Amino acid sequence: MVATDTLARLTGLPAALLMSTGVFLLAYAAVAALMARRPTPPRTLIGLVVAGNLAWAVGCVALLAGGVFPLTAIGTAWVLAQALCVAVLAELQWTGLSRTRAGAQMAPA
């Protein structure tokens, strides 16, 4: 695709990696939307999402540290921004999950 090739040139990341990541993120967004529509969020799945987001952030850092791809300055900033955003998202999700656990424990039986 033209957009994927352009993004690959700008970032130094392989077009195949960018395309597969985009497809994965579309599926992820669909699953997240389904979870959000439920009256009671599925705690186990949310925990898995938190773990997945942390793994994504660690993967971004590993990608940078590994030096496998000839990243441009834009590519480096792109990967760093992803790592930071996903780590913050995981923290917010974990905080929300912890608060719902605390609220459920305090509710009268």
N, C-alpha and C positions, 0 to 999 in steps of 0.2 A: 504494500500500500504506500501511497505517496506520503501520507502523514507520518507513518511509522519510519520510513526511510529518512525523512527530514529530521524527525526527532532523534534518530540514531546518529545522523551527522552532527547535530547540535550537541549531543551529550557524550558521544563516544561509546554508548552502550549498543550491543547488537540488536538489530531490528527484530530478530526472533524472540529475544528476551523481552523486549518492549511489547510485542504483540501478545505473547503468552501471558505476560503480567496483566495487560489490559483485559484479556478474556477472563482471567481469574478474578480480577476486581469487579467485573460486571456480575459474575456469579456470586461473589461475596456480597455485593450490594443487594442482590435479590434475596439472599438468605437473611441478611440483616433486616431488610424491609419486612419479611415474613415474621421474623422474631418480634419486631417492634409492634406489629399489628395484634399480637396476642395479648389478652387481658392480663395474664400473669406471665412475665418474661421467663423463659426456660433457663434457670440458673446454671445448669450444667453446660448448656450451649454457650451461654455468655462467658463462663469461665474458660471454655475452649477458645472463644474469640479473643479474650484477653491474652491467653497464652500464645495464640497465633500472631497477635499484634506485637507482642514482645519478641517473638522469634523473627518477625519481619524486620523490626528495628535492629536486632543483632545481625541479621543477614545483611542489612544495608551497611553496617559498620564493617562487617567482614569483607563485603565486596570492595569497600574503599581500602581497607588494610591489605587485602590480597594483591591489589595491583594487577589483576588479571586483564582488565579492559583498559584501553588507552582513553580514560575519561578526559573530557574537556573541563574547563572551569565551570561551565554551565552544568555539565554532567555531575561533577562533584557536588555542586550546590544542590542539584536536584536530588541526589541520593541522601545528602545530609538533611535536607528539608523533610524527606520522607521518613528518615529515622527519627527525627525530632517529633514530627506530627504524630506518627504511629505510637511512639513511646508515651506522649502526652495523652493520646486517645486511650491507650491501655490503662494508664493511671486513672483517668476519669471513669472508665468502665469498672475498674476494680473498686474504686471508691463507691460508686453507685451500687455495685453488687454487695459490698460490705455493709453499706447503710441499709439495704433492703433486708439483709440477714439480721442485723441488729433490730430493725423494726419488727420483723417477724418474731423474734425471740421475746420482745417486750409486750407483744399483743396478748391479751388475756385468753386463757384456754377455754 
